[in-house]
Amino acid sequence: MKHVNVLFIKFAASLVIFWISLDLFFEATIIDILSFSLLLTVVSYFVGDQILLPRIGKMNAVITDFFLAYLVVWIFGGILFDSYLQVAWGSIISALLIAASEVFVHSYIIKSISSEIRKNRPSFNQAFAYEFAEEQNPKPDKDK
């Protein structure tokens, strides 16, 4: 049930953000906004929150979500929209607002689903944490 809450929060945030960045500043239809929101919600949840967040941390996952949102709007906006200016500014504004919202979403995920994130995190083998070596010949030969 916690995953459904996270998906709903991400979808609601991206819906509002795409409404602001694509429809308020530029002319986009409600179908465009819903499709962008659904696509970005699903992709960023599975790639950013389930795979990358446990492995690379909160801030690096936010940076990844920024570039993911930028690419989604840039690629699919180029297909759906006629105006190059709408695609360029829409992708920048969307990516910035999505990254700002993902800071709060990642905090909520870590707080509410922290035991599952820790369980899925790859274990770190302490035996290979440090490597020590001794010099075979600490004094170099001056004859060479």
C-alpha angles and dihedrals in degrees: 000000000000091000091054089053091051092048091049092049091049092047093048092047094048091046091055092042094050090046089055098042101037108025104030096048097026135021111266128153125241089247090057091049093047093047093048091047094048094046095047093044094054096041097044092045096053098035102032104030105030101035109022105030095065092045107040104023138244103296095043089050089052090053090049090050089051092056092041092054091045092052095045093053093040096050101038093033089058088056098044104034129061099204118083089199091056092052095046099047094033092056094048095046092044094049093049093049093044091051091050092051093045090063088066094039092053091049089052092048093050092046098046103031100030096125092055092046092051091047092053095045111109112252120248116229106226093195091072097039096107134025119208126186137173126222112251093209112016094181112062119225111256092199095074 
